[in-house]
Amino acid sequence: MMRGLALAMLALALFGPYVAPFDPLDQNLLALNQPPGPEHLLGTDHLGRDILSRLLAGAGTTLAVAAMASILAFVVGAGAGLLLAGLGRGAEALGFALINTLRGLPPLLLALIALAAMGPGLSPLVLALALSFAPLFAHVARTARRREQAEEYVAAAIVSGAGPWRIVLRHIMPNLAGPLVTLAAIIVPRCVVTESVLSFLGLGAAPDAPTWGRMAADAARLAEAAPHALLVPVAAIALATGACAALGGAARRRVDPRRAG
């Protein structure tokens, strides 16, 4: 079921803007906060914009921001963790002193600091989210590498004359993919939620951008007058969280050799 939901989310992100019944930016001041009905299937928001159209148009932007931020955090964080772990105890201790300090801070705070330095916008938002979650990937990569280095197959590779980086790339990396992919599946929905909080604070996407986070942030101020406007994007975020978790579990079973078959 969740795999089907993940495919539905992907289709929504790709084709949602093309099947939206209204322009997601069009305002109708004569139809403010209307409940779901025949004309507007999910109702309208505080500016009379069609919620279904904004949901469909925002799916691509929201999921793309979360996916790109997670991939960038994966590459930067896991790369830094593996590199530092292979440079010797001194460099590893110094590097992870900084990484663990960053990891101890809330990702939202790190994103706020990064956006304050770079300014608002989608590109800075992706970078800020990636920098916020990269320390988690670095920690997982380091821990997984240490665990794998104690295995017998690594000792056998060393005896056969394989160099340290050949061992990492050819022997250890396939076994690190499982936990890293699982973490990536967890980080994607967290990026969506963090983006919504940043949008609520005015530091995320542009005010008129139809992202799910921006929709939830706008609707939260008028939740009593138009609860449907808040429920729709929150439900979409919740469904995306479940879909990403299921997709991550399936991906881990495929990329983790010890779980294959």
Secondary structure, DSSP 8 states (H G I E B T S, - for coil): -HHHHHHHHHHHHHHHHHH-SS-TT---TTSTT--S-SSSTT-B-TT--BHHHHHHHHHHHHHHHHHHHHHHHHHHHHHHHHHHHTS-HHHHHHHHHHHHHHHTS-HHHHHHHHHHHH-SSHHHHHHHHHHHHHHHHHHHHHHHHHHHHTSHHHHHHHHTT--HHHIIIIIIHHHHHHHHHHHHHHHHHHHHHHHHHHHHTT-SS-TT---HHHHHHHHHTTTTT-HHHHHHHHHHHHHHHHHHHHHHHHHHHHH-TTT--
